[in-house]
Amino acid sequence: MREAVSSLNANLDQIKIVRRTRGGTYGIPISEVEMYISELKSKDVSKKHKQKQIKWIQEFLRILPTTGGDSEPLYVENPEPTYVVSARIIEDYLEHLDSLKGRYGQNLGYKAKMDRISTVRRFLRELGVDDREIIGRLKMLEDELRRKWKTHIAMNPKTVTKEDVDSLFNALEAAYEDEEIGEEQYCKALAFLLLLATTGRRKEEIARAHIEWFDFEANIMKLPHSVTKVGRQLKETEGFEVIPLHPETAACLKMYARKFGHLIKANDGYLFAVPTRKAENPTFWDAMIKKHPRLRVQLRYSPGTLTPKLLRKFFIQHWYEKNGNELILKKIVGHSPTVVHDLHYARGIRPEKVIEEYQKVLGKTSFLTKKQRAMVARYLPRKRGKKRRKRRK
């Protein structure tokens, strides 16, 4: 028995996994778990995402028995503390998920369960557990939850209107006029929210914004591939995407850079997050929402409040309402085209064409209030008036 286990253990080059010859039970050394979590912490993803993954893995580990305690024997001499995994224990974990409650005492939703199961499945696969009964059970339940979640989303879509966005800017103006927030916070929030609402880019991408990305003469943002979702997955280090800038967005960015350039310089050019946390959520806005409840604007036609993440949804919905070109929309917001023909065609769209379509869809749309427009008036492009013909005497 020991020889069989030793032989199996020798074939596992990277991870020291011990499998009992009957019952399909696996042993995972605690040192390997610690190494996995350490590598997870070093990944270039948001701190919030990493914290969630580690939390879910630790939830799973608390269910597992360990060698040396009240656990079934592995029939192998292994002095290192080891977590025990089997199909029966996986069922115990799934029952535990059903008993978990959310922040407000509700049962976990489809998405919350699916994310946890997906994280645990990847964790086990990475550490060498490739048992069909274990991994197959998790994958089957994950797929089932994904189908239910997509059906739920289809039946309960989030609708974000221009009126919702206007309410957010009105609430921000009221907080500033009542001296609840200072001028620096106000200018930063205006620039941040406008970038989200007028580009449709992901929140984590805008949170990384650097002053060198912006070309105010050409009125564009050069978004490096290294900070985009797809670029980070592919580990791209060169190249950028050209994103048109709305006039009001450019004006707010100019105002913020002019008035508080010293703060941006002290922050190594980053606008919304310190350099060491540039991959994270914009904590300055999170803090403002917690401190000032009036900034939690209720959506008009959907449950919940208008969060920065939903401004991407607003941009896409608004684009479709204005009958904008779908390929250009996908190029601007960072969606991958669905077919090969569209993929090659979208890559070949000239920036001039993107800017032209952007102006057609959003050029006449205003987001700022009258007072906010007056605040940035000097940074807005001047309207060219029609020359009056002189009357002949």
DRENTI-31561 format. One record per residue (C-alpha): residue number from 1; residue in three letters; x, y, z. Coordinates in nm, 3 decimals, padded with zeros to 5 digits. Example, Ala and Ser with C-alpha at 12.3 -4.5 7.8 and 13.67 -1.06 7.14 Angstrom:
BEGIN
  pos  code     east    north       up
    1   ALA   01.230  -00.450   00.780
    2   SER   01.367  -00.106   00.714
// end
This chain:
BEGIN
  pos  code     east    north       up
    1   MET   00.000   00.000   00.000
    2   ARG   00.275   00.242   00.097
    3   GLU   00.474   00.153  -00.216
    4   ALA   00.170   00.229  -00.436
    5   VAL   00.119   00.567  -00.273
    6   SER   00.489   00.652  -00.292
    7   SER   00.492   00.563  -00.662
    8   LEU   00.195   00.789  -00.730
    9   ASN   00.349   01.068  -00.526
   10   ALA   00.672   01.048  -00.724
   11   ASN   00.486   01.107  -01.051
   12   LEU   00.354   01.442  -00.931
   13   ASP   00.636   01.676  -01.021
   14   GLN   00.517   02.006  -00.877
   15   ILE   00.252   01.936  -00.613
   16   LYS   00.283   01.678  -00.336
   17   ILE  -00.059   01.517  -00.367
   18   VAL  -00.123   01.183  -00.192
   19   ARG  -00.413   00.967  -00.313
   20   ARG  -00.548   00.675  -00.117
   21   THR  -00.585   00.369  -00.336
   22   ARG  -00.948   00.315  -00.236
   23   GLY  -01.222   00.570  -00.180
   24   GLY  -01.079   00.848  -00.400
   25   THR  -00.937   01.051  -00.110
   26   TYR  -00.667   01.312  -00.169
   27   GLY  -00.423   01.475   00.066
   28   ILE  -00.303   01.830  -00.002
   29   PRO  -00.001   01.946   00.204
   30   ILE  -00.068   02.272   00.387
   31   SER   00.263   02.412   00.257
   32   GLU   00.134   02.380  -00.101
   33   VAL  -00.186   02.563  -00.007
   34   GLU   00.018   02.844   00.146
   35   MET   00.231   02.864  -00.169
   36   TYR  -00.081   02.883  -00.388
   37   ILE  -00.227   03.167  -00.179
   38   SER   00.107   03.349  -00.184
   39   GLU   00.116   03.331  -00.566
   40   LEU  -00.245   03.450  -00.580
   41   LYS  -00.155   03.757  -00.373
   42   SER   00.121   03.849  -00.621
   43   LYS  -00.107   03.845  -00.927
   44   ASP  -00.176   04.171  -01.111
   45   VAL  -00.546   04.187  -01.032
   46   SER  -00.741   04.413  -00.799
   47   LYS  -00.687   04.370  -00.427
   48   LYS  -01.062   04.332  -00.378
   49   HIS  -01.073   04.042  -00.625
   50   LYS  -00.778   03.869  -00.457
   51   GLN  -00.931   03.913  -00.113
   52   LYS  -01.254   03.750  -00.232
   53   GLN  -01.069   03.454  -00.383
   54   ILE  -00.862   03.398  -00.069
   55   LYS  -01.172   03.429   00.150
   56   TRP  -01.357   03.167  -00.056
   57   ILE  -01.061   02.928  -00.049
   58   GLN  -01.032   02.967   00.328
   59   GLU  -01.407   02.899   00.362
   60   PHE  -01.351   02.574   00.175
   61   LEU  -01.044   02.479   00.379
   62   ARG  -01.235   02.518   00.705
   63   ILE  -01.465   02.236   00.591
   64   LEU  -01.176   01.998   00.520
   65   PRO  -01.043   01.759   00.785
   66   THR  -00.667   01.741   00.828
   67   THR  -00.427   01.457   00.904
   68   GLY  -00.318   01.437   01.262
   69   GLY  -00.666   01.534   01.385
   70   ASP  -01.013   01.386   01.356
   71   SER  -00.980   01.268   00.998
   72   GLU  -00.979   00.947   00.803
   73   PRO  -00.627   00.798   00.758
   74   LEU  -00.443   00.830   00.430
   75   TYR  -00.243   00.510   00.479
   76   VAL   00.082   00.694   00.414
   77   GLU   00.359   00.821   00.633
   78   ASN   00.349   01.195   00.577
   79   PRO   00.464   01.401   00.873
   80   GLU   00.349   01.726   00.708
   81   PRO  -00.001   01.851   00.802
   82   THR  -00.234   01.772   00.513
   83   TYR  -00.587   01.869   00.407
   84   VAL  -00.811   01.576   00.313
   85   VAL  -01.040   01.599   00.009
   86   SER  -01.293   01.344  -00.113
   87   ALA  -01.625   01.336  -00.299
   88   ARG  -01.810   01.301   00.031
   89   ILE  -01.634   01.604   00.176
   90   ILE  -01.720   01.804  -00.137
   91   GLU  -02.089   01.730  -00.072
   92   ASP  -02.042   01.860   00.283
   93   TYR  -01.896   02.180   00.138
   94   LEU  -02.190   02.224  -00.101
   95   GLU  -02.432   02.182   00.190
   96   HIS  -02.231   02.446   00.376
   97   LEU  -02.275   02.687   00.082
   98   ASP  -02.652   02.642   00.103
   99   SER  -02.641   02.749   00.468
  100   LEU  -02.436   03.067   00.411
  101   LYS  -02.609   03.404   00.431
  102   GLY  -02.540   03.733   00.253
  103   ARG  -02.475   04.074   00.405
  104   TYR  -02.842   04.134   00.481
  105   GLY  -02.931   03.782   00.594
  106   GLN  -03.046   03.656   00.255
  107   ASN  -02.940   03.324   00.102
  108   LEU  -02.648   03.336  -00.141
  109   GLY  -02.756   03.408  -00.498
  110   TYR  -02.667   03.213  -00.811
  111   LYS  -02.366   03.435  -00.891
  112   ALA  -02.226   03.423  -00.536
  113   LYS  -02.240   03.042  -00.526
  114   MET  -02.107   03.007  -00.880
  115   ASP  -01.803   03.227  -00.808
  116   ARG  -01.717   03.031  -00.494
  117   ILE  -01.748   02.692  -00.664
  118   SER  -01.546   02.811  -00.964
  119   THR  -01.269   02.936  -00.734
  120   VAL  -01.257   02.607  -00.541
  121   ARG  -01.257   02.401  -00.861
  122   ARG  -00.960   02.597  -01.003
  123   PHE  -00.783   02.572  -00.668
  124   LEU  -00.815   02.191  -00.661
  125   ARG  -00.711   02.154  -01.025
  126   GLU  -00.402   02.368  -00.971
  127   LEU  -00.301   02.152  -00.676
  128   GLY  -00.332   01.832  -00.873
  129   VAL  -00.679   01.704  -00.779
  130   ASP  -00.821   01.592  -01.114
  131   ASP  -01.071   01.333  -00.997
  132   ARG  -01.375   01.312  -01.227
  133   GLU  -01.613   01.257  -00.939
  134   ILE  -01.490   01.566  -00.752
  135   ILE  -01.409   01.810  -01.033
  136   GLY  -01.699   01.687  -01.248
  137   ARG  -01.947   01.744  -00.966
  138   LEU  -01.822   02.099  -00.909
  139   LYS  -01.820   02.179  -01.283
  140   MET  -02.172   02.043  -01.332
  141   LEU  -02.310   02.254  -01.046
  142   GLU  -02.115   02.559  -01.164
  143   ASP  -02.266   02.530  -01.514
  144   GLU  -02.614   02.485  -01.369
  145   LEU  -02.578   02.797  -01.153
  146   ARG  -02.443   02.992  -01.450
  147   ARG  -02.751   02.905  -01.657
  148   LYS  -02.983   03.008  -01.375
  149   TRP  -02.790   03.331  -01.320
  150   LYS  -02.805   03.425  -01.690
  151   THR  -03.178   03.355  -01.695
  152   HIS  -03.222   03.571  -01.385
  153   ILE  -03.025   03.855  -01.545
  154   ALA  -03.229   03.829  -01.865
  155   MET  -03.552   03.853  -01.666
  156   ASN  -03.427   04.137  -01.444
  157   PRO  -03.215   04.367  -01.663
  158   LYS  -03.062   04.685  -01.521
  159   THR  -03.179   04.991  -01.708
  160   VAL  -02.968   05.304  -01.657
  161   THR  -03.114   05.619  -01.809
  162   LYS  -02.975   05.963  -01.882
  163   GLU  -03.203   06.092  -01.605
  164   ASP  -03.029   05.859  -01.357
  165   VAL  -02.691   05.999  -01.458
  166   ASP  -02.823   06.356  -01.433
  167   SER  -02.947   06.281  -01.081
  168   LEU  -02.598   06.166  -00.982
  169   PHE  -02.436   06.489  -01.103
  170   ASN  -02.709   06.693  -00.931
  171   ALA  -02.645   06.507  -00.605
  172   LEU  -02.272   06.568  -00.638
  173   GLU  -02.331   06.940  -00.697
  174   ALA  -02.559   06.961  -00.391
  175   ALA  -02.296   06.793  -00.172
  176   TYR  -02.036   07.045  -00.290
  177   GLU  -02.262   07.349  -00.242
  178   ASP  -02.350   07.233   00.111
  179   GLU  -01.975   07.207   00.180
  180   GLU  -01.997   06.836   00.253
  181   ILE  -01.710   06.772   00.012
  182   GLY  -01.415   06.994  -00.076
  183   GLU  -01.320   07.137  -00.413
  184   GLU  -01.045   06.881  -00.477
  185   GLN  -01.282   06.590  -00.415
  186   TYR  -01.549   06.757  -00.627
  187   CYS  -01.322   06.813  -00.927
  188   LYS  -01.176   06.464  -00.903
  189   ALA  -01.522   06.304  -00.880
  190   LEU  -01.648   06.502  -01.181
  191   ALA  -01.353   06.389  -01.392
  192   PHE  -01.381   06.028  -01.276
  193   LEU  -01.757   05.993  -01.329
  194   LEU  -01.747   06.167  -01.667
  195   LEU  -01.470   05.938  -01.788
  196   LEU  -01.682   05.638  -01.698
  197   ALA  -02.007   05.776  -01.842
  198   THR  -01.858   05.901  -02.170
  199   THR  -01.615   05.620  -02.256
  200   GLY  -01.792   05.307  -02.131
  201   ARG  -01.463   05.164  -02.012
  202   ARG  -01.437   04.934  -01.711
  203   LYS  -01.412   05.089  -01.368
  204   GLU  -01.077   04.926  -01.290
  205   GLU  -00.929   05.063  -01.615
  206   ILE  -01.035   05.421  -01.541
  207   ALA  -00.916   05.386  -01.181
  208   ARG  -00.563   05.338  -01.323
  209   ALA  -00.582   05.659  -01.529
  210   HIS  -00.252   05.845  -01.574
  211   ILE  -00.221   06.205  -01.689
  212   GLU   00.005   06.096  -01.978
  213   TRP  -00.280   05.899  -02.134
  214   PHE  -00.462   06.215  -02.241
  215   ASP  -00.395   06.411  -02.558
  216   PHE  -00.605   06.726  -02.519
  217   GLU  -00.502   06.867  -02.855
  218   ALA  -00.641   06.563  -03.038
  219   ASN  -00.914   06.522  -02.772
  220   ILE  -00.842   06.152  -02.721
  221   MET  -00.737   05.910  -02.449
  222   LYS  -00.461   05.661  -02.532
  223   LEU  -00.553   05.363  -02.317
  224   PRO  -00.251   05.127  -02.284
  225   HIS  -00.321   04.763  -02.363
  226   SER  -00.135   04.671  -02.045
  227   VAL  -00.420   04.805  -01.827
  228   THR  -00.715   04.670  -02.024
  229   LYS  -00.889   04.349  -01.919
  230   VAL  -00.786   04.154  -02.230
  231   GLY  -00.438   04.307  -02.237
  232   ARG  -00.369   04.204  -01.879
  233   GLN  -00.492   03.851  -01.947
  234   LEU  -00.259   03.825  -02.249
  235   LYS   00.019   04.015  -02.066
  236   GLU   00.044   04.278  -02.341
  237   THR   00.302   04.546  -02.267
  238   GLU   00.293   04.756  -02.584
  239   GLY   00.032   04.946  -02.783
  240   PHE  -00.277   05.143  -02.686
  241   GLU  -00.640   05.197  -02.780
  242   VAL  -00.763   05.535  -02.902
  243   ILE  -01.074   05.648  -02.713
  244   PRO  -01.249   05.977  -02.802
  245   LEU  -01.294   06.229  -02.522
  246   HIS  -01.623   06.408  -02.466
  247   PRO  -01.574   06.790  -02.450
  248   GLU  -01.707   06.807  -02.094
  249   THR  -01.483   06.520  -01.986
  250   ALA  -01.177   06.687  -02.136
  251   ALA  -01.274   07.017  -01.969
  252   CYS  -01.307   06.857  -01.624
  253   LEU  -00.975   06.678  -01.666
  254   LYS  -00.804   07.003  -01.768
  255   MET  -00.957   07.185  -01.471
  256   TYR  -00.850   06.916  -01.228
  257   ALA  -00.498   06.905  -01.372
  258   ARG  -00.469   07.286  -01.365
  259   LYS  -00.598   07.335  -01.010
  260   PHE  -00.452   07.027  -00.847
  261   GLY  -00.155   06.943  -01.066
  262   HIS   00.070   06.938  -00.760
  263   LEU  -00.132   06.650  -00.613
  264   ILE  -00.120   06.459  -00.941
  265   LYS   00.255   06.514  -00.960
  266   ALA   00.298   06.392  -00.601
  267   ASN   00.097   06.085  -00.703
  268   ASP   00.340   06.009  -00.990
  269   GLY   00.085   06.125  -01.247
  270   TYR  -00.199   05.898  -01.140
  271   LEU  -00.535   06.073  -01.115
  272   PHE  -00.757   05.854  -00.901
  273   ALA  -00.542   05.601  -00.713
  274   VAL  -00.198   05.596  -00.555
  275   PRO   00.065   05.416  -00.767
  276   THR   00.087   05.114  -00.536
  277   ARG  -00.290   05.062  -00.557
  278   LYS  -00.360   05.160  -00.916
  279   ALA  -00.523   04.825  -00.991
  280   GLU  -00.781   04.864  -00.719
  281   ASN  -01.124   05.018  -00.691
  282   PRO  -01.127   05.399  -00.663
  283   THR  -01.126   05.417  -00.286
  284   PHE  -01.179   05.794  -00.282
  285   TRP  -01.525   05.749  -00.437
  286   ASP  -01.610   05.454  -00.211
  287   ALA  -01.526   05.670   00.090
  288   MET  -01.741   05.956  -00.041
  289   ILE  -02.044   05.730  -00.087
  290   LYS  -02.011   05.589   00.264
  291   LYS  -01.981   05.935   00.415
  292   HIS  -02.248   06.105   00.202
  293   PRO  -02.564   05.892   00.154
  294   ARG  -02.713   06.150  -00.086
  295   LEU  -02.466   06.027  -00.351
  296   ARG  -02.646   05.690  -00.356
  297   VAL  -02.885   05.770  -00.639
  298   GLN  -03.172   05.525  -00.683
  299   LEU  -03.226   05.395  -01.036
  300   ARG  -03.555   05.502  -01.190
  301   TYR  -03.657   05.180  -01.365
  302   SER  -03.450   04.917  -01.183
  303   PRO  -03.384   04.820  -00.820
  304   GLY  -03.061   04.941  -00.662
  305   THR  -02.845   05.250  -00.683
  306   LEU  -02.632   05.400  -00.960
  307   THR  -02.277   05.282  -00.900
  308   PRO  -01.970   05.373  -01.110
  309   LYS  -01.976   05.021  -01.254
  310   LEU  -02.323   05.083  -01.402
  311   LEU  -02.204   05.387  -01.598
  312   ARG  -02.052   05.142  -01.846
  313   LYS  -02.397   04.988  -01.890
  314   PHE  -02.544   05.337  -01.938
  315   PHE  -02.293   05.417  -02.215
  316   ILE  -02.375   05.096  -02.405
  317   GLN  -02.751   05.136  -02.366
  318   HIS  -02.735   05.503  -02.470
  319   TRP  -02.525   05.412  -02.776
  320   TYR  -02.786   05.161  -02.892
  321   GLU  -03.067   05.411  -02.832
  322   LYS  -02.891   05.653  -03.066
  323   ASN  -02.843   05.378  -03.329
  324   GLY  -02.464   05.399  -03.315
  325   ASN  -02.240   05.159  -03.507
  326   GLU  -02.206   04.835  -03.308
  327   LEU  -01.851   04.751  -03.419
  328   ILE  -01.729   05.094  -03.314
  329   LEU  -01.912   05.057  -02.982
  330   LYS  -01.729   04.730  -02.914
  331   LYS  -01.400   04.892  -03.006
  332   ILE  -01.457   05.186  -02.770
  333   VAL  -01.576   04.989  -02.466
  334   GLY  -01.329   04.701  -02.511
  335   HIS  -01.566   04.421  -02.613
  336   SER  -01.429   04.157  -02.847
  337   PRO  -01.621   04.125  -03.178
  338   THR  -01.811   03.797  -03.198
  339   VAL  -01.704   03.670  -03.541
  340   VAL  -01.372   03.655  -03.724
  341   HIS  -01.487   03.891  -04.001
  342   ASP  -01.594   04.153  -03.747
  343   LEU  -01.271   04.104  -03.554
  344   HIS  -01.052   04.186  -03.853
  345   TYR  -01.281   04.464  -03.970
  346   ALA  -01.297   04.624  -03.626
  347   ARG  -00.919   04.621  -03.597
  348   GLY  -00.897   04.811  -03.923
  349   ILE  -01.132   05.094  -03.824
  350   ARG  -00.941   05.421  -03.841
  351   PRO  -00.942   05.644  -03.529
  352   GLU  -01.097   05.921  -03.741
  353   LYS  -01.397   05.698  -03.810
  354   VAL  -01.431   05.613  -03.441
  355   ILE  -01.421   05.981  -03.345
  356   GLU  -01.670   06.071  -03.618
  357   GLU  -01.921   05.810  -03.499
  358   TYR  -01.864   05.910  -03.136
  359   GLN  -01.944   06.273  -03.216
  360   LYS  -02.257   06.165  -03.398
  361   VAL  -02.382   05.966  -03.097
  362   LEU  -02.259   06.170  -02.799
  363   GLY  -02.146   06.503  -02.943
  364   LYS  -02.464   06.691  -02.848
  365   THR  -02.523   06.515  -02.515
  366   SER  -02.450   06.720  -02.203
  367   PHE  -02.390   06.565  -01.861
  368   LEU  -02.293   06.858  -01.641
  369   THR  -02.537   07.089  -01.467
  370   LYS  -02.548   07.460  -01.560
  371   LYS  -02.330   07.552  -01.264
  372   GLN  -02.083   07.275  -01.343
  373   ARG  -02.061   07.387  -01.705
  374   ALA  -01.999   07.742  -01.587
  375   MET  -01.724   07.608  -01.360
  376   VAL  -01.539   07.450  -01.655
  377   ALA  -01.645   07.705  -01.919
  378   ARG  -01.291   07.830  -01.982
  379   TYR  -01.180   07.476  -02.067
  380   LEU  -01.466   07.397  -02.306
  381   PRO  -01.418   07.445  -02.682
  382   ARG  -01.555   07.774  -02.804
  383   LYS  -01.856   07.764  -03.027
  384   ARG  -01.797   07.915  -03.364
  385   GLY  -02.072   08.162  -03.441
  386   LYS  -02.199   08.222  -03.790
  387   LYS  -02.060   08.529  -03.956
  388   ARG  -02.325   08.789  -04.018
  389   ARG  -02.341   08.938  -04.361
  390   LYS  -02.319   09.311  -04.374
  391   ARG  -02.625   09.472  -04.516
  392   ARG  -02.574   09.688  -04.816
  393   LYS  -02.670   10.047  -04.769
// end
